[in-house]
Amino acid sequence: MRYAEAGYNLEIDLATGNIERVETDPKLLETHLGGLGTSVKIHWDRVPVDTKPFDPENLLVFSNGLLCGTPAFSCNRTVVSTISPQSELLAYPMMGGFFAAELKYAGYDKIVFRNKSPKWVYLWVHNDKVELRSAEHLTGRGALEVQDMIRAELGEPNAQIAAIGLAGENRVFTASIEQGRSSSSRLGGGAVMGDKKIKAVAVRGTRDVNLANGAEFIKVMDEITKYINFRNANPLPGVMTILSGIGSPQEMKHTDEKWHTESFSWGNARTRRRDFWSPEHEAEWTQTQLAAIKRLISCFNCPQQCGALIQHEDVPPYMAKCFGKLTWSMGAMVDNLAFNFRILRKATEYGVDNFSTPQILAFAVELYEAGILTDKDFAGCPTDKEGRYEWLLDRVVRREGIGDVLADGTYWAAKRIGNGAEAFAHNVIKKHEQLPIKLSVLDPLYFLMYSTNEKISITQIEGNWPQAAFPTREMREDFVRDWPQLPDPKMKEYLLEWEPRGEKSIPYFPTPDMCCEIVDWMEQVHNIDDALGFCAGMSSFCLKPPYHVHNFPLLISAATGMDVDEAWVKNTVRRSRNLHRAVNVRRGMRRADEKPPEDHWKKRFPEYEEKLLSTYYTYKGWNHDGIPTRETLESLNLSYVAEDLTKRGILSDGQQ
Amino acid sequence: MANSRKVKTITVKADKCNGCRSCEVICSSVHANPKHSAINPARSRIQVIRYPLRDIWLPIFAGEYTKAECSGRNTYVFGDTVYNECDMCRASCPSRDRFTEPDSGLPLKCDMCEDEAEGPLCVKWCLNDVLTLEEREEPYEKPVVTATEMELGLQSLIDRFGAKQVNETVARMSRR
């Protein structure tokens, strides 16, 4: 019997329609856990190095995490992995919702799509019954509305459905995969899904997920539950509201947006409005939000309420979460929140990323105002801000006119437009739009996270370490007093010494060595989450979260029957982390690619940044170019990777 | 003086439900054999009826088994939310697969986790306090079974199994 995992993957050949139910190697659990870990292994083993995102050989893998479907609260993430059309690297946009657990209950850990379908299809998985069904009649339908249409067509109200909208159908590089209130958004998984002509994946499962030692698992969860209740009743003092609780940022619950609206940049990640949150704006935004939110909702088996059912004026109901509440108004430089709630529904039905897409539209507006795009490009476009923005969105998702160029994202669009447009694509790392935030002094921790993580999107790399130094020693002492999540208590000293100004402040403090430990720890927690299926909001993307390096091994042991400790868990995700890096290195990623946008901080320290990067590479066991050394790979039982990289001339013979 | 008995009820504050289905997860887990060895919400004796875009998130507990589907297909309107009568029904009923063991097809019924010292686990695991257990003493008179009622019961057994088998069973049981 397999424990925690289902032990089977679905292999779908879209070209032939062949469907196979394949038993997976139980040893992979011991070497890569599951979720992202085992998905990365599939990509390494099976995707040829020269595969382009829209080649038939590119795989699109839907995976649940190892502990999805168990009673572990908030363990519900689906990892979608594929070669991104935007970064051309191995991306893994994830989503919460209800899909991952349902897939496990249907008896599968992953669905692996290969090749392309000649006609539009959707996959219907109902336990052992798996079929590709025609979706020709569903094209053009919204990513949300099509989910209910498929449920009705199947007569299965409990089916969980991940679908694309027009943007995915038209291979827009920022197309998302939508599923209920959740979406797999970053780096264009929806575009690859559309390229393969998969309109949706529908799943219904009524099988058991087995636990090796269920009684022990529940005992561990009882302790974790006590802490969840404690944290929900005791928000952290001394940090902004949005960081004080657990769960994803509670954007639907909290109405205080002073920090986001005044600290984040508006337009094309360009304008900081430090006095935006006036009493008038606060009153209007609060009223709009409270009127629009019909109910706070959650993902599968999660006590937090990060999402909401939205009923805004005459806009048909939809569901939303997180920062999409603000990005459209801020991108369009529209001062009211009503516009955001209106266009957000359209964006959800189209199926687009709420971070990149608003920036792409703002980028187009900037190019127009700079005369690089012309009236010809904007023929038929309304002149008001709101109308112009919606018009651009409509063009992008259909790839009509200038929309066809913009649909590739700011980096690729700027290259195609030329004529100085490149300077306007200023907020990308590895060709991917970043959070619209521009700050004053280099932060060494964020520098490393931005530069080096395979996730590329900063919003999902940071988390356990406070974003800024506490102003007083007393506050720091209060914070470190109860901090069991730390991997090593010595790190309390780092925080105690860290000051907002002076010698012990950014950019030189925490020191490069300290930064390495802190960043590596945060990244490690993310990697564990992504292998197990935990929401980062209850773990890696959260101050003092319920799940951490000390209780993960207890859950893994009880669920799987393996007797694992912290060192084992860390080493296992380190293996997957290095394998992921090797996939991207093999695809050409190098040190030169690992840099934040030039304008991310006003005060930069080029030499020091190089030192930071080199120190971190060494700490990670990578060479000067960011490539895992032979020694590192061999220590992780990845000799076959070292051999491959050597054969390709990426690692030199004898190079450490 | 009248006798009394303990009555347990669970109050469902449906407006507070965020639709997470933790109640389903833990119900199926605690009813697995051995306890907590397997999880499968399809086996749960509480199910959250979910129509998100219609603002319907309604936890329903499994009630009695019924041999045949009823004719009730009415709708109920609370505020601006429209519920189907069928969605609100607790029965394990042949018209649908809700509250039916997915493998055997046997009906499921909530037992209020009677073997659990902490009471129903769905209540404990709903961290949003949608479910509240209430226990109270109620006056209770042991019902007097009249001859007519007994005859009705026996008649249904005879209809189903035949008089001979019923006679033999009663005789065997009487000898114990």
Interface residues (C-beta under 8 A of the other chain):
Chain A: G69 T70 P71 F73 F98 Y105 L144 D148 P157 N158 G180 R181 G205 T206 R207 D208 V209 N210 L211 G214 A215 F217 I218 T225 I228 N229 N232 K294 R295 L296 I297 S298 C299 F300 N301 C302 P303 Q305 L309 Q311 P317 Y318 M319
Chain B: D15 N18 G19 C20 R21 S22 V25 I26 S29 A32 P34 K35 H36 S37 A38 I39 N40 P41 A42 R43 R50 Y51 P52 L53 R54 D55 W57 P102 W125 L127 N128
